[in-house]
C-alpha cells in the first residue's frame, strides 16, 4: 500500500518516500489512514486480506484492532545474516514492476546450534526486464541494519500482544518461494478461523 502511494506520486506518497529511503518507519497515523481507506474501499470484495509489514508496533496493533478484526498473525523470521543478504539482492524492473532477487544463498545446517539448512536460489530476471532493473534506494546495508535494529526494538511488544490473544504463529523461512509458499499456505489453512 505504501509503495503504491509512492509510485503514484500522491501528496502522501511524496512524504512517505522520505521516510522509506532513509529506512525510517512511517508514522502510525499515516499508515493507519492509508490502510483504513484501503479496507473501506475493499469491503465485501474479498473474504480476507494479508498485511505484510503492518502492524509493526503494539500501538499499531491496538489501533488496527479498532478498525478490523485480526484472526491470524504469522511471525515470519529468517536468520539476520541471510535477511541482510536477501534484502541487498532485491531488484525491481522499472518497466513491469516485477520483483527479483539476485542473491544466491546457501547455509548448511548446524546441528550444534540447531540452525536449519537454508537454500535460497536467485529469482532469475527475464530477458525483457534485464535492461530495466534497479536496486531500491533503501536497500543498502546501512539502511537495512538500521531498519532491523528499529524493528527488533519495536517487535517484541507486538509479538507479545498477539501471543496473549493466541493468534500468533511463528514461521521460520528456510528456502526460496517454491519451498516456502506451500508451507505457508498450509499453516494458513491449518489456522483458518
C-alpha positions as protocol buffer text, in pm:
chain_id: "A"
residue {
  index: 1
  type: UNK
  ca { x: 0 y: 0 z: 0 }
}
residue {
  index: 2
  type: UNK
  ca { x: 270 y: 246 z: 96 }
}
residue {
  index: 3
  type: UNK
  ca { x: 490 y: 175 z: -206 }
}
residue {
  index: 4
  type: UNK
  ca { x: 184 y: 216 z: -428 }
}
residue {
  index: 5
  type: UNK
  ca { x: 128 y: 564 z: -282 }
}
residue {
  index: 6
  type: UNK
  ca { x: 492 y: 649 z: -352 }
}
residue {
  index: 7
  type: UNK
  ca { x: 471 y: 511 z: -705 }
}
residue {
  index: 8
  type: UNK
  ca { x: 155 y: 710 z: -782 }
}
residue {
  index: 9
  type: UNK
  ca { x: 335 y: 1020 z: -653 }
}
residue {
  index: 10
  type: UNK
  ca { x: 40 y: 1130 z: -442 }
}
residue {
  index: 11
  type: UNK
  ca { x: 98 y: 1403 z: -184 }
}
residue {
  index: 12
  type: UNK
  ca { x: 101 y: 1129 z: 79 }
}
residue {
  index: 13
  type: UNK
  ca { x: 342 y: 925 z: -136 }
}
residue {
  index: 14
  type: UNK
  ca { x: 592 y: 1210 z: -155 }
}
residue {
  index: 15
  type: UNK
  ca { x: 601 y: 1229 z: 225 }
}
residue {
  index: 16
  type: UNK
  ca { x: 633 y: 851 z: 251 }
}
residue {
  index: 17
  type: UNK
  ca { x: 931 y: 844 z: 13 }
}
residue {
  index: 18
  type: UNK
  ca { x: 1144 y: 1046 z: 257 }
}
residue {
  index: 19
  type: UNK
  ca { x: 1084 y: 801 z: 541 }
}
residue {
  index: 20
  type: UNK
  ca { x: 1131 y: 491 z: 329 }
}
residue {
  index: 21
  type: UNK
  ca { x: 1453 y: 599 z: 159 }
}
residue {
  index: 22
  type: UNK
  ca { x: 1611 y: 662 z: 499 }
}
residue {
  index: 23
  type: UNK
  ca { x: 1492 y: 327 z: 638 }
}
residue {
  index: 24
  type: UNK
  ca { x: 1269 y: 501 z: 892 }
}
residue {
  index: 25
  type: UNK
  ca { x: 928 y: 373 z: 992 }
}
residue {
  index: 26
  type: UNK
  ca { x: 635 y: 571 z: 859 }
}
residue {
  index: 27
  type: UNK
  ca { x: 431 y: 740 z: 1139 }
}
residue {
  index: 28
  type: UNK
  ca { x: 146 y: 525 z: 1274 }
}
residue {
  index: 29
  type: UNK
  ca { x: -125 y: 778 z: 1193 }
}
residue {
  index: 30
  type: UNK
  ca { x: -19 y: 793 z: 829 }
}
residue {
  index: 31
  type: UNK
  ca { x: -12 y: 415 z: 784 }
}
residue {
  index: 32
  type: UNK
  ca { x: -347 y: 371 z: 958 }
}
residue {
  index: 33
  type: UNK
  ca { x: -504 y: 642 z: 743 }
}
residue {
  index: 34
  type: UNK
  ca { x: -387 y: 470 z: 422 }
}
residue {
  index: 35
  type: UNK
  ca { x: -483 y: 123 z: 550 }
}
residue {
  index: 36
  type: UNK
  ca { x: -826 y: 241 z: 669 }
}
residue {
  index: 37
  type: UNK
  ca { x: -900 y: 388 z: 326 }
}
residue {
  index: 38
  type: UNK
  ca { x: -793 y: 63 z: 160 }
}
residue {
  index: 39
  type: UNK
  ca { x: -1007 y: -153 z: 389 }
}
residue {
  index: 40
  type: UNK
  ca { x: -1310 y: 73 z: 341 }
}
residue {
  index: 41
  type: UNK
  ca { x: -1261 y: 55 z: -35 }
}
residue {
  index: 42
  type: UNK
  ca { x: -1232 y: -325 z: -44 }
}
residue {
  index: 43
  type: UNK
  ca { x: -1516 y: -416 z: 198 }
}
residue {
  index: 44
  type: UNK
  ca { x: -1722 y: -701 z: 57 }
}
residue {
  index: 45
  type: UNK
  ca { x: -1482 y: -766 z: -231 }
}
residue {
  index: 46
  type: UNK
  ca { x: -1269 y: -1030 z: -58 }
}
residue {
  index: 47
  type: UNK
  ca { x: -1323 y: -1267 z: 235 }
}
residue {
  index: 48
  type: UNK
  ca { x: -984 y: -1174 z: 380 }
}
residue {
  index: 49
  type: UNK
  ca { x: -655 y: -998 z: 327 }
}
residue {
  index: 50
  type: UNK
  ca { x: -288 y: -1020 z: 413 }
}
residue {
  index: 51
  type: UNK
  ca { x: -94 y: -733 z: 564 }
}
residue {
  index: 52
  type: UNK
  ca { x: 281 y: -756 z: 510 }
}
residue {
  index: 53
  type: UNK
  ca { x: 488 y: -545 z: 748 }
}
residue {
  index: 54
  type: UNK
  ca { x: 195 y: -396 z: 938 }
}
residue {
  index: 55
  type: UNK
  ca { x: 137 y: -365 z: 1223 }
}
residue {
  index: 56
  type: UNK
  ca { x: 496 y: -321 z: 1342 }
}
residue {
  index: 57
  type: UNK
  ca { x: 423 y: -199 z: 1694 }
}
residue {
  index: 58
  type: UNK
  ca { x: 180 y: -294 z: 1971 }
}
residue {
  index: 59
  type: UNK
  ca { x: 33 y: 56 z: 1941 }
}
residue {
  index: 60
  type: UNK
  ca { x: -39 y: -7 z: 1571 }
}
residue {
  index: 61
  type: UNK
  ca { x: -190 y: -349 z: 1655 }
}
residue {
  index: 62
  type: UNK
  ca { x: -427 y: -192 z: 1906 }
}
residue {
  index: 63
  type: UNK
  ca { x: -528 y: 74 z: 1651 }
}
residue {
  index: 64
  type: UNK
  ca { x: -579 y: -193 z: 1383 }
}
residue {
  index: 65
  type: UNK
  ca { x: -798 y: -399 z: 1617 }
}
residue {
  index: 66
  type: UNK
  ca { x: -1029 y: -98 z: 1649 }
}
residue {
  index: 67
  type: UNK
  ca { x: -1100 y: -91 z: 1274 }
}
residue {
  index: 68
  type: UNK
  ca { x: -1067 y: -459 z: 1176 }
}
residue {
  index: 69
  type: UNK
  ca { x: -1072 y: -800 z: 1347 }
}
residue {
  index: 70
  type: UNK
  ca { x: -746 y: -992 z: 1307 }
}
residue {
  index: 71
  type: UNK
  ca { x: -775 y: -1373 z: 1302 }
}
residue {
  index: 72
  type: UNK
  ca { x: -419 y: -1490 z: 1239 }
}
residue {
  index: 73
  type: UNK
  ca { x: -75 y: -1332 z: 1270 }
}
residue {
  index: 74
  type: UNK
  ca { x: 223 y: -1503 z: 1111 }
}
residue {
  index: 75
  type: UNK
  ca { x: 562 y: -1412 z: 1250 }
}
residue {
  index: 76
  type: UNK
  ca { x: 787 y: -1492 z: 955 }
}
residue {
  index: 77
  type: UNK
  ca { x: 1150 y: -1497 z: 1055 }
}
residue {
  index: 78
  type: UNK
  ca { x: 1483 y: -1555 z: 888 }
}
residue {
  index: 79
  type: UNK
  ca { x: 1838 y: -1556 z: 1021 }
}
residue {
  index: 80
  type: UNK
  ca { x: 1967 y: -1198 z: 1021 }
}
residue {
  index: 81
  type: UNK
  ca { x: 2274 y: -1264 z: 806 }
}
residue {
  index: 82
  type: UNK
  ca { x: 2053 y: -1424 z: 541 }
}
residue {
  index: 83
  type: UNK
  ca { x: 1793 y: -1150 z: 566 }
}
residue {
  index: 84
  type: UNK
  ca { x: 2051 y: -878 z: 507 }
}
residue {
  index: 85
  type: UNK
  ca { x: 2197 y: -1061 z: 207 }
}
residue {
  index: 86
  type: UNK
  ca { x: 1847 y: -1121 z: 69 }
}
residue {
  index: 87
  type: UNK
  ca { x: 1746 y: -754 z: 108 }
}
residue {
  index: 88
  type: UNK
  ca { x: 2064 y: -638 z: -65 }
}
residue {
  index: 89
  type: UNK
  ca { x: 1987 y: -871 z: -357 }
}
residue {
  index: 90
  type: UNK
  ca { x: 1642 y: -726 z: -431 }
}
residue {
  index: 91
  type: UNK
  ca { x: 1588 y: -578 z: -775 }
}
residue {
  index: 92
  type: UNK
  ca { x: 1285 y: -416 z: -940 }
}
residue {
  index: 93
  type: UNK
  ca { x: 1201 y: -386 z: -1308 }
}
residue {
  index: 94
  type: UNK
  ca { x: 1104 y: -28 z: -1389 }
}
residue {
  index: 95
  type: UNK
  ca { x: 916 y: -149 z: -1697 }
}
residue {
  index: 96
  type: UNK
  ca { x: 681 y: -411 z: -1548 }
}
residue {
  index: 97
  type: UNK
  ca { x: 731 y: -357 z: -1170 }
}
residue {
  index: 98
  type: UNK
  ca { x: 844 y: -719 z: -1135 }
}
residue {
  index: 99
  type: UNK
  ca { x: 1042 y: -807 z: -823 }
}
residue {
  index: 100
  type: UNK
  ca { x: 1352 y: -1022 z: -849 }
}
residue {
  index: 101
  type: UNK
  ca { x: 1637 y: -1124 z: -625 }
}
residue {
  index: 102
  type: UNK
  ca { x: 1991 y: -1191 z: -739 }
}
residue {
  index: 103
  type: UNK
  ca { x: 2114 y: -1325 z: -404 }
}
residue {
  index: 104
  type: UNK
  ca { x: 2219 y: -1690 z: -419 }
}
residue {
  index: 105
  type: UNK
  ca { x: 2215 y: -1808 z: -59 }
}
residue {
  index: 106
  type: UNK
  ca { x: 2321 y: -2137 z: 95 }
}
residue {
  index: 107
  type: UNK
  ca { x: 2387 y: -2202 z: 461 }
}
residue {
  index: 108
  type: UNK
  ca { x: 2448 y: -2559 z: 578 }
}
residue {
  index: 109
  type: UNK
  ca { x: 2256 y: -2692 z: 874 }
}
residue {
  index: 110
  type: UNK
  ca { x: 2435 y: -2656 z: 1205 }
}
residue {
  index: 111
  type: UNK
  ca { x: 2334 y: -2939 z: 1435 }
}
residue {
  index: 112
  type: UNK
  ca { x: 2527 y: -2787 z: 1722 }
}
residue {
  index: 113
  type: UNK
  ca { x: 2326 y: -2462 z: 1724 }
}
residue {
  index: 114
  type: UNK
  ca { x: 2010 y: -2617 z: 1580 }
}
residue {
  index: 115
  type: UNK
  ca { x: 2011 y: -2388 z: 1278 }
}
residue {
  index: 116
  type: UNK
  ca { x: 1843 y: -2547 z: 975 }
}
residue {
  index: 117
  type: UNK
  ca { x: 1986 y: -2563 z: 625 }
}
residue {
  index: 118
  type: UNK
  ca { x: 1892 y: -2260 z: 417 }
}
residue {
  index: 119
  type: UNK
  ca { x: 1872 y: -2279 z: 40 }
}
residue {
  index: 120
  type: UNK
  ca { x: 1758 y: -1968 z: -147 }
}
residue {
  index: 121
  type: UNK
  ca { x: 1850 y: -1959 z: -513 }
}
residue {
  index: 122
  type: UNK
  ca { x: 1822 y: -1631 z: -703 }
}
residue {
  index: 123
  type: UNK
  ca { x: 1498 y: -1534 z: -877 }
}
residue {
  index: 124
  type: UNK
  ca { x: 1608 y: -1503 z: -1238 }
}
residue {
  index: 125
  type: UNK
  ca { x: 1547 y: -1179 z: -1424 }
}
residue {
  index: 126
  type: UNK
  ca { x: 1363 y: -1231 z: -1754 }
}
residue {
  index: 127
  type: UNK
  ca { x: 1542 y: -1112 z: -2068 }
}
residue {
  index: 128
  type: UNK
  ca { x: 1278 y: -843 z: -2129 }
}
residue {
  index: 129
  type: UNK
  ca { x: 1349 y: -688 z: -1790 }
}
residue {
  index: 130
  type: UNK
  ca { x: 1730 y: -701 z: -1779 }
}
residue {
  index: 131
  type: UNK
  ca { x: 1775 y: -350 z: -1921 }
}
residue {
  index: 132
  type: UNK
  ca { x: 1522 y: -204 z: -1675 }
}
residue {
  index: 133
  type: UNK
  ca { x: 1648 y: -343 z: -1342 }
}
residue {
  index: 134
  type: UNK
  ca { x: 1716 y: -110 z: -1049 }
}
residue {
  index: 135
  type: UNK
  ca { x: 1805 y: -150 z: -684 }
}
residue {
  index: 136
  type: UNK
  ca { x: 1572 y: 8 z: -431 }
}
residue {
  index: 137
  type: UNK
  ca { x: 1730 y: 318 z: -277 }
}
residue {
  index: 138
  type: UNK
  ca { x: 1663 y: 184 z: 72 }
}
residue {
  index: 139
  type: UNK
  ca { x: 1839 y: -150 z: 10 }
}
residue {
  index: 140
  type: UNK
  ca { x: 2183 y: -52 z: 135 }
}
residue {
  index: 141
  type: UNK
  ca { x: 2346 y: -244 z: 418 }
}
residue {
  index: 142
  type: UNK
  ca { x: 2342 y: 62 z: 647 }
}
residue {
  index: 143
  type: UNK
  ca { x: 1970 y: 128 z: 592 }
}
residue {
  index: 144
  type: UNK
  ca { x: 1881 y: -242 z: 623 }
}
residue {
  index: 145
  type: UNK
  ca { x: 2072 y: -277 z: 952 }
}
residue {
  index: 146
  type: UNK
  ca { x: 1904 y: 37 z: 1086 }
}
residue {
  index: 147
  type: UNK
  ca { x: 1563 y: -94 z: 978 }
}
residue {
  index: 148
  type: UNK
  ca { x: 1632 y: -425 z: 1156 }
}
residue {
  index: 149
  type: UNK
  ca { x: 1751 y: -251 z: 1473 }
}
residue {
  index: 150
  type: UNK
  ca { x: 1434 y: -40 z: 1489 }
}
residue {
  index: 151
  type: UNK
  ca { x: 1221 y: -344 z: 1407 }
}
residue {
  index: 152
  type: UNK
  ca { x: 1373 y: -551 z: 1690 }
}
residue {
  index: 153
  type: UNK
  ca { x: 1317 y: -274 z: 1941 }
}
residue {
  index: 154
  type: UNK
  ca { x: 951 y: -248 z: 1849 }
}
residue {
  index: 155
  type: UNK
  ca { x: 859 y: -606 z: 1758 }
}
residue {
  index: 156
  type: UNK
  ca { x: 885 y: -774 z: 2100 }
}
residue {
  index: 157
  type: UNK
  ca { x: 582 y: -595 z: 2248 }
}
residue {
  index: 158
  type: UNK
  ca { x: 393 y: -658 z: 1923 }
}
residue {
  index: 159
  type: UNK
  ca { x: 465 y: -1030 z: 1931 }
}
residue {
  index: 160
  type: UNK
  ca { x: 360 y: -1042 z: 2297 }
}
residue {
  index: 161
  type: UNK
  ca { x: 34 y: -858 z: 2216 }
}
residue {
  index: 162
  type: UNK
  ca { x: -64 y: -1122 z: 1961 }
}
residue {
  index: 163
  type: UNK
  ca { x: 71 y: -1416 z: 2168 }
}
residue {
  index: 164
  type: UNK
  ca { x: -160 y: -1310 z: 2451 }
}
residue {
  index: 165
  type: UNK
  ca { x: -451 y: -1318 z: 2206 }
}
residue {
  index: 166
  type: UNK
  ca { x: -338 y: -1669 z: 2098 }
}
residue {
  index: 167
  type: UNK
  ca { x: -337 y: -1576 z: 1728 }
}
residue {
  index: 168
  type: UNK
  ca { x: 41 y: -1562 z: 1666 }
}
residue {
  index: 169
  type: UNK
  ca { x: 213 y: -1843 z: 1475 }
}
residue {
  index: 170
  type: UNK
  ca { x: 591 y: -1841 z: 1429 }
}
residue {
  index: 171
  type: UNK
  ca { x: 713 y: -1947 z: 1084 }
}
residue {
  index: 172
  type: UNK
  ca { x: 1082 y: -1989 z: 1000 }
}
residue {
  index: 173
  type: UNK
  ca { x: 1182 y: -1928 z: 640 }
}
residue {
  index: 174
  type: UNK
  ca { x: 1448 y: -2174 z: 527 }
}
residue {
  index: 175
  type: UNK
  ca { x: 1411 y: -2167 z: 150 }
}
residue {
  index: 176
  type: UNK
  ca { x: 1304 y: -1971 z: -151 }
}
residue {
  index: 177
  type: UNK
  ca { x: 948 y: -1912 z: -267 }
}
residue {
  index: 178
  type: UNK
  ca { x: 893 y: -2261 z: -417 }
}
residue {
  index: 179
  type: UNK
  ca { x: 972 y: -2421 z: -80 }
}
residue {
  index: 180
  type: UNK
  ca { x: 823 y: -2155 z: 146 }
}
residue {
  index: 181
  type: UNK
  ca { x: 491 y: -2078 z: -25 }
}
residue {
  index: 182
  type: UNK
  ca { x: 332 y: -2426 z: 6 }
}
residue {
  index: 183
  type: UNK
  ca { x: 440 y: -2449 z: 372 }
}
residue {
  index: 184
  type: UNK
  ca { x: 298 y: -2102 z: 437 }
}
residue {
  index: 185
  type: UNK
  ca { x: -36 y: -2182 z: 270 }
}
residue {
  index: 186
  type: UNK
  ca { x: -58 y: -2499 z: 478 }
}
residue {
  index: 187
  type: UNK
  ca { x: -6 y: -2303 z: 801 }
}
residue {
  index: 188
  type: UNK
  ca { x: -272 y: -2050 z: 697 }
}
residue {
  index: 189
  type: UNK
  ca { x: -522 y: -2326 z: 615 }
}
residue {
  index: 190
  type: UNK
  ca { x: -446 y: -2509 z: 940 }
}
residue {
  index: 191
  type: UNK
  ca { x: -512 y: -2189 z: 1135 }
}
residue {
  index: 192
  type: UNK
  ca { x: -823 y: -2073 z: 947 }
}
residue {
  index: 193
  type: UNK
  ca { x: -1081 y: -1938 z: 1190 }
}
